[in-house]
Amino acid sequence: MQRFFEYNWQVRDEWFDWCNQLPYEQLVKERSGGVGGILYTLFHIIDVEYSWIRGIQGKEDIVINFVDYHSLEKVRSLSEQFQKEIVEFMKINLRERKMELVNVPWDNDTYTVDEILHHIIAHEIHHIGQLSIWARELELKPVSANFIGRNLTNIKPRW
Amino acid sequence: MQRFFEYNWQVRDEWFDWCNQLPYEQLVKERSGGVGGILYTLFHIIDVEYSWIRGIQGKEDIVINFVDYHSLEKVRSLSEQFQKEIVEFMKINLRERKMELVNVPWDNDTYTVDEILHHIIAHEIHHIGQLSIWARELELKPVSANFIGRNLTNIKPRW
């Protein structure tokens, strides 16, 4: 589970680097499908991950608005800020909490910690796949999505 | 890990159902990005998953050609056939083999079983994200990618 977070964060960072080559209009241009744009996809991934992690922690949801993060630098900096908190959270033994039930304010259903962690991981990979379609539409090579062959930065020693 | 396979297979099946509404030309139409088409994406996911699983098992790679599976029914039936084999394989204790090194004929590098399983999972979610963009381009609602709220069919009792 932890390795998927490491993978997602590495791939996300590569997409931030990739975005540097785009003019601002392309970053915020409305596109078909997904959440509708490149920069907004990155913002959305970060927002969703952080909200669910806070949900697992029983912390109040913090609503962040895209209008306040309307540049690549701001979204990247938000990503780094939240990652620091999530790294701290992931140092606890999540395995022991896997079956614990979680309620969040934006959903009427109750989910286990394990389900939510799977959800966060799949959510990011899904949206990153969409970025790669838009990259090709711009006639640019997308970031590799390969899991194999990566040198991942360990959040903590492997479970 | 196992739950991600269950998730991927359930989502894949929903995409097969979703594909039923499309005329054949749309299934095989060349599209921008990814592996270039809807039916070929599904074929590619199945092929890659099966090849790596055979690789982990030390079995010879079987080359399958899309030209022999040029219909929705054939691709779906291939998926079901391979899944049966993979379910059997996953009943062994994969945890014990996590750090085992694997060589495959199509790659010069060596990977652990754990890395390969992560790779297969991320590979499918990534490509499914691309299908959802193409669905919107066709003005159709894509299959949900949510992990939460699914009633997954257990391959075997949870690890």
HADDOCK unambig.tbl for C-alpha pairs under 7 A between the chains (distance, minus, plus):
assign (segid A and resid 32 and name CA) (segid B and resid 133 and name CA) 6.78 0.50 0.50
assign (segid A and resid 32 and name CA) (segid B and resid 136 and name CA) 6.38 0.50 0.50
assign (segid A and resid 32 and name CA) (segid B and resid 137 and name CA) 6.25 0.50 0.50
assign (segid A and resid 33 and name CA) (segid B and resid 132 and name CA) 6.89 0.50 0.50
assign (segid A and resid 33 and name CA) (segid B and resid 133 and name CA) 4.66 0.50 0.50
assign (segid A and resid 33 and name CA) (segid B and resid 136 and name CA) 5.01 0.50 0.50
assign (segid A and resid 33 and name CA) (segid B and resid 137 and name CA) 6.92 0.50 0.50
assign (segid A and resid 34 and name CA) (segid B and resid 133 and name CA) 6.16 0.50 0.50
assign (segid A and resid 115 and name CA) (segid B and resid 148 and name CA) 5.98 0.50 0.50
assign (segid A and resid 116 and name CA) (segid B and resid 148 and name CA) 6.60 0.50 0.50
assign (segid A and resid 118 and name CA) (segid B and resid 147 and name CA) 6.65 0.50 0.50
assign (segid A and resid 119 and name CA) (segid B and resid 146 and name CA) 6.57 0.50 0.50
assign (segid A and resid 119 and name CA) (segid B and resid 147 and name CA) 4.70 0.50 0.50
assign (segid A and resid 119 and name CA) (segid B and resid 148 and name CA) 5.90 0.50 0.50
assign (segid A and resid 122 and name CA) (segid B and resid 125 and name CA) 6.61 0.50 0.50
assign (segid A and resid 122 and name CA) (segid B and resid 147 and name CA) 6.97 0.50 0.50
assign (segid A and resid 125 and name CA) (segid B and resid 122 and name CA) 6.62 0.50 0.50
assign (segid A and resid 125 and name CA) (segid B and resid 125 and name CA) 6.12 0.50 0.50
assign (segid A and resid 125 and name CA) (segid B and resid 126 and name CA) 5.45 0.50 0.50
assign (segid A and resid 126 and name CA) (segid B and resid 125 and name CA) 5.44 0.50 0.50
assign (segid A and resid 126 and name CA) (segid B and resid 126 and name CA) 5.13 0.50 0.50
assign (segid A and resid 126 and name CA) (segid B and resid 128 and name CA) 6.78 0.50 0.50
assign (segid A and resid 126 and name CA) (segid B and resid 129 and name CA) 4.40 0.50 0.50
assign (segid A and resid 127 and name CA) (segid B and resid 129 and name CA) 6.01 0.50 0.50
assign (segid A and resid 128 and name CA) (segid B and resid 126 and name CA) 6.77 0.50 0.50
assign (segid A and resid 129 and name CA) (segid B and resid 126 and name CA) 4.40 0.50 0.50
assign (segid A and resid 129 and name CA) (segid B and resid 127 and name CA) 6.01 0.50 0.50
assign (segid A and resid 129 and name CA) (segid B and resid 129 and name CA) 4.93 0.50 0.50
assign (segid A and resid 129 and name CA) (segid B and resid 130 and name CA) 5.42 0.50 0.50
assign (segid A and resid 130 and name CA) (segid B and resid 129 and name CA) 5.41 0.50 0.50
assign (segid A and resid 130 and name CA) (segid B and resid 130 and name CA) 5.06 0.50 0.50
assign (segid A and resid 130 and name CA) (segid B and resid 133 and name CA) 6.37 0.50 0.50
assign (segid A and resid 132 and name CA) (segid B and resid 33 and name CA) 6.89 0.50 0.50
assign (segid A and resid 133 and name CA) (segid B and resid 32 and name CA) 6.78 0.50 0.50
assign (segid A and resid 133 and name CA) (segid B and resid 33 and name CA) 4.65 0.50 0.50
assign (segid A and resid 133 and name CA) (segid B and resid 34 and name CA) 6.17 0.50 0.50
assign (segid A and resid 133 and name CA) (segid B and resid 130 and name CA) 6.36 0.50 0.50
assign (segid A and resid 136 and name CA) (segid B and resid 32 and name CA) 6.38 0.50 0.50
assign (segid A and resid 136 and name CA) (segid B and resid 33 and name CA) 5.01 0.50 0.50
assign (segid A and resid 137 and name CA) (segid B and resid 32 and name CA) 6.25 0.50 0.50
assign (segid A and resid 137 and name CA) (segid B and resid 33 and name CA) 6.91 0.50 0.50
assign (segid A and resid 146 and name CA) (segid B and resid 119 and name CA) 6.59 0.50 0.50
assign (segid A and resid 147 and name CA) (segid B and resid 118 and name CA) 6.65 0.50 0.50
assign (segid A and resid 147 and name CA) (segid B and resid 119 and name CA) 4.71 0.50 0.50
assign (segid A and resid 147 and name CA) (segid B and resid 122 and name CA) 6.97 0.50 0.50
assign (segid A and resid 148 and name CA) (segid B and resid 115 and name CA) 5.99 0.50 0.50
assign (segid A and resid 148 and name CA) (segid B and resid 116 and name CA) 6.60 0.50 0.50
assign (segid A and resid 148 and name CA) (segid B and resid 119 and name CA) 5.90 0.50 0.50
